[in-house]
Amino acid sequence: MNGFGELSSNFLREHLRAPLTLALLVIIPVFFVVIFASVLGDFAQALGGDLARQAATAISAGWAAAFLSGTLAFFQVNSARGADRRLAFAGLGTWRVAGGRILASLALGAIVSAVAFVTLWIRSGIEHPWHAAVAILAFAAIYIGIGAVVGALVRDSLEGSLVVVLVFAVDVFSGPAMTSGGGLTDLTPTRDAAELLIAAGAGQASPGSDWIAVAAVAAGALLIATCAFWYSARSRL
């Protein structure tokens, strides 16, 4: 267990050692909550949606966590594929390497979510802070799964990062209250988390069924991410 924790810590330090990563952990949440929120509200109006300003600010914190967590998970798989394979063959095993990667991704997601949450709190306040914190973390968990899967299946870093951005863009602009019609809203992976975060920002409680749905989607995304890390450590392609 100590070796497993040390492996996860090493993976985490590998990312936090980069000055650019540390800068993005602060810049991205601030950008999304302070600037992107107003843009999101304008787009919602143009598309016939009814996303209120307070709700747009709240959901932007979730998008910040999603974007950065997904991107970091993608590059964890893409840039460390060879190293993970060597670690697995050296005796650690593919599942231990995958477990270390998923814990490191979760730690990064928690850091991003915390920064986004604090930025949101400072920017506009939160009526239901614990609800908002869990919803933001769910955004991060879901996009860890998306980023890891894209990293495992797309070897080229530019192509893969563009795929992550494309999925993110479709998700954002098809989300709840973004359009006048249903569209892709019911099919987006973050729908339930977005509705929770919008409700938390508006000071409204959410039914238990919504929480169960969010937990199920987030858990499924993390399971898929673990399998993607395992596949990447195992694959010789």
C-alpha positions as CSV (number, residue, x, y, z in Angstrom):
1,M,0.0,0.0,0.0
2,N,2.9,2.4,0.8
3,G,4.5,1.6,-2.6
4,F,1.1,2.2,-4.3
5,G,0.8,5.6,-2.5
6,E,4.3,6.5,-3.4
7,L,3.7,5.7,-7.1
8,S,0.6,8.0,-7.1
9,S,2.6,10.7,-5.4
10,N,5.3,10.5,-8.0
11,F,2.8,10.8,-10.8
12,L,1.3,13.8,-9.1
13,R,4.6,15.5,-8.5
14,E,5.5,14.8,-12.2
15,H,2.7,17.2,-13.2
16,L,3.0,19.8,-10.4
17,R,6.7,20.2,-11.2
18,A,5.8,21.9,-14.4
19,P,5.4,25.7,-13.9
20,L,2.9,25.8,-16.7
21,T,0.6,23.3,-15.0
22,L,0.8,25.3,-11.7
23,A,-0.1,28.5,-13.6
24,L,-3.0,26.8,-15.4
25,L,-4.4,25.5,-12.1
26,V,-5.0,29.1,-11.2
27,I,-5.6,30.9,-14.5
28,I,-8.1,28.5,-16.1
29,P,-10.7,28.6,-13.2
30,V,-10.4,32.4,-12.9
31,F,-10.8,32.8,-16.6
32,F,-13.9,30.5,-16.8
33,V,-15.7,31.9,-13.7
34,V,-14.9,35.6,-14.3
35,I,-14.9,35.9,-18.1
36,F,-16.3,32.7,-19.7
37,A,-19.5,32.9,-17.6
38,S,-20.7,36.1,-19.3
39,V,-19.8,34.7,-22.8
40,L,-21.8,31.5,-21.9
41,G,-24.8,33.6,-20.9
42,D,-24.7,35.5,-24.2
43,F,-24.5,32.3,-26.2
44,A,-27.4,30.9,-24.3
45,Q,-29.5,33.9,-25.1
46,A,-28.5,33.7,-28.8
47,L,-29.4,30.0,-28.9
48,G,-32.8,30.6,-27.2
49,G,-31.8,29.3,-23.8
50,D,-32.7,30.7,-20.4
51,L,-29.4,30.4,-18.6
52,A,-29.4,33.1,-16.0
53,R,-26.3,35.2,-15.1
54,Q,-25.9,33.6,-11.6
55,A,-26.4,30.1,-13.1
56,A,-23.9,30.8,-15.8
57,T,-21.3,31.9,-13.3
58,A,-21.9,28.7,-11.2
59,I,-21.8,26.3,-14.1
60,S,-18.6,27.9,-15.4
61,A,-16.8,26.7,-12.3
62,G,-17.8,23.2,-13.3
63,W,-16.6,23.7,-16.9
64,A,-13.2,25.0,-15.6
65,A,-12.8,21.7,-13.6
66,A,-13.9,19.6,-16.5
67,F,-11.7,21.3,-19.1
68,L,-8.5,21.2,-17.1
69,S,-9.1,17.7,-15.6
70,G,-9.8,16.2,-18.9
71,T,-6.8,17.8,-20.6
72,L,-4.5,16.7,-17.8
73,A,-5.8,13.2,-17.9
74,F,-5.3,13.1,-21.7
75,F,-1.7,14.1,-21.4
76,Q,-1.1,11.7,-18.5
77,V,-2.0,8.9,-20.9
78,N,-0.5,10.4,-24.0
79,S,2.9,11.5,-22.7
80,A,3.5,8.7,-20.3
81,R,2.5,5.7,-22.4
82,G,6.0,4.4,-22.8
83,A,7.0,5.0,-19.2
84,D,3.9,3.3,-17.9
85,R,4.5,0.3,-20.0
86,R,8.1,0.0,-18.8
87,L,6.9,0.4,-15.1
88,A,4.3,-2.4,-15.7
89,F,6.9,-4.7,-17.3
90,A,9.4,-4.0,-14.5
91,G,7.2,-5.7,-12.0
92,L,4.6,-3.1,-10.9
93,G,1.9,-4.6,-13.1
94,T,-0.6,-2.8,-15.3
95,W,-3.3,-2.5,-12.7
96,R,-1.0,-0.9,-10.1
97,V,0.2,1.6,-12.7
98,A,-3.4,2.3,-13.7
99,G,-4.4,2.7,-10.1
100,G,-1.5,5.1,-9.5
101,R,-2.5,7.2,-12.5
102,I,-6.2,7.4,-11.5
103,L,-5.3,8.5,-8.0
104,A,-3.0,11.2,-9.4
105,S,-5.8,12.3,-11.8
106,L,-8.2,12.5,-8.9
107,A,-5.8,14.5,-6.9
108,L,-5.3,16.9,-9.8
109,G,-9.1,17.1,-10.3
110,A,-9.6,17.8,-6.6
111,I,-7.1,20.7,-6.8
112,V,-8.7,22.1,-9.9
113,S,-12.1,21.8,-8.4
114,A,-11.0,23.5,-5.1
115,V,-9.6,26.5,-7.0
116,A,-12.7,26.7,-9.2
117,F,-14.9,26.5,-6.1
118,V,-13.0,29.2,-4.2
119,T,-13.0,31.5,-7.3
120,L,-16.8,31.0,-7.6
121,W,-17.3,31.8,-4.0
122,I,-15.3,35.0,-4.2
123,R,-16.9,36.0,-7.5
124,S,-20.5,35.6,-6.6
125,G,-21.1,33.6,-3.4
126,I,-22.8,30.2,-3.2
127,E,-26.1,29.5,-1.6
128,H,-25.4,25.8,-1.3
129,P,-21.6,25.5,-1.0
130,W,-21.4,21.8,-0.4
131,H,-23.8,21.0,-3.2
132,A,-21.7,23.2,-5.5
133,A,-18.4,21.6,-4.4
134,V,-19.6,18.1,-5.1
135,A,-21.1,19.0,-8.5
136,I,-17.8,20.7,-9.5
137,L,-15.8,17.6,-8.5
138,A,-18.2,15.5,-10.5
139,F,-17.4,17.6,-13.6
140,A,-13.7,16.8,-13.0
141,A,-14.3,13.1,-12.5
142,I,-16.4,12.8,-15.7
143,Y,-13.8,14.6,-17.8
144,I,-11.0,12.5,-16.3
145,G,-12.8,9.6,-18.0
146,I,-13.1,11.4,-21.3
147,G,-9.5,12.6,-21.3
148,A,-8.1,9.2,-20.4
149,V,-10.2,7.4,-23.1
150,V,-9.1,9.8,-25.8
151,G,-5.5,9.5,-24.7
152,A,-5.6,5.7,-24.8
153,L,-7.2,5.7,-28.3
154,V,-5.6,8.7,-30.0
155,R,-1.8,8.6,-30.1
156,D,-1.1,11.9,-31.7
157,S,-1.0,14.7,-29.0
158,L,-2.4,17.4,-31.3
159,E,-5.3,15.3,-32.7
160,G,-6.1,13.9,-29.2
161,S,-6.2,17.3,-27.6
162,L,-8.5,18.6,-30.4
163,V,-10.8,15.7,-29.8
164,V,-11.0,16.6,-26.1
165,V,-11.7,20.2,-26.9
166,L,-14.4,19.2,-29.4
167,V,-16.2,16.9,-26.9
168,F,-15.9,19.7,-24.4
169,A,-17.3,22.4,-26.8
170,V,-20.3,20.2,-27.8
171,D,-21.0,19.4,-24.1
172,V,-20.9,23.1,-23.1
173,F,-23.1,24.4,-25.8
174,S,-25.6,21.5,-25.6
175,G,-25.9,21.7,-21.8
176,P,-29.0,22.5,-19.7
177,A,-30.6,25.9,-20.3
178,M,-28.3,26.6,-23.3
179,T,-30.9,26.1,-26.0
180,S,-34.7,26.5,-26.4
181,G,-35.1,22.8,-27.5
182,G,-33.9,19.5,-26.1
183,G,-31.2,18.9,-28.7
184,L,-28.3,16.9,-27.3
185,T,-29.0,18.0,-23.7
186,D,-30.2,14.5,-22.6
187,L,-27.1,12.9,-24.1
188,T,-24.4,15.0,-22.6
189,P,-22.3,13.3,-19.9
190,T,-22.4,16.3,-17.6
191,R,-26.1,17.0,-17.8
192,D,-26.9,15.9,-14.2
193,A,-23.9,17.6,-12.7
194,A,-24.7,20.8,-14.6
195,E,-28.3,20.8,-13.3
196,L,-27.0,20.3,-9.7
197,L,-24.5,23.1,-10.1
198,I,-27.1,25.5,-11.6
199,A,-29.5,24.7,-8.8
200,A,-26.8,25.2,-6.2
201,G,-25.9,28.6,-7.7
202,A,-29.5,29.6,-7.6
203,G,-29.9,28.5,-4.0
204,Q,-32.2,25.6,-4.8
205,A,-32.1,22.1,-3.5
206,S,-31.9,19.1,-5.8
207,P,-33.8,15.8,-5.5
208,G,-32.0,12.7,-4.3
209,S,-32.4,11.0,-7.7
210,D,-30.2,13.7,-9.3
211,W,-27.4,13.0,-6.8
212,I,-27.6,9.3,-7.5
213,A,-27.4,9.9,-11.2
214,V,-24.4,12.2,-10.8
215,A,-22.7,9.7,-8.6
216,A,-23.3,6.8,-11.1
217,V,-22.0,8.8,-14.0
218,A,-18.9,10.0,-12.1
219,A,-18.1,6.5,-10.9
220,G,-18.6,5.1,-14.3
221,A,-16.3,7.7,-15.8
222,L,-13.6,6.9,-13.3
223,L,-13.9,3.2,-13.9
224,I,-13.6,3.8,-17.7
225,A,-10.5,6.0,-17.0
226,T,-8.9,3.3,-14.9
227,C,-9.4,0.8,-17.8
228,A,-8.0,3.4,-20.2
229,F,-4.9,3.8,-18.0
230,W,-4.6,0.0,-17.8
231,Y,-4.9,-0.4,-21.6
232,S,-2.3,2.3,-22.2
233,A,0.2,0.6,-19.8
234,R,-0.5,-2.8,-21.4
235,S,-0.6,-1.8,-25.1
236,R,2.4,-2.2,-27.3
237,L,0.8,-0.5,-30.3
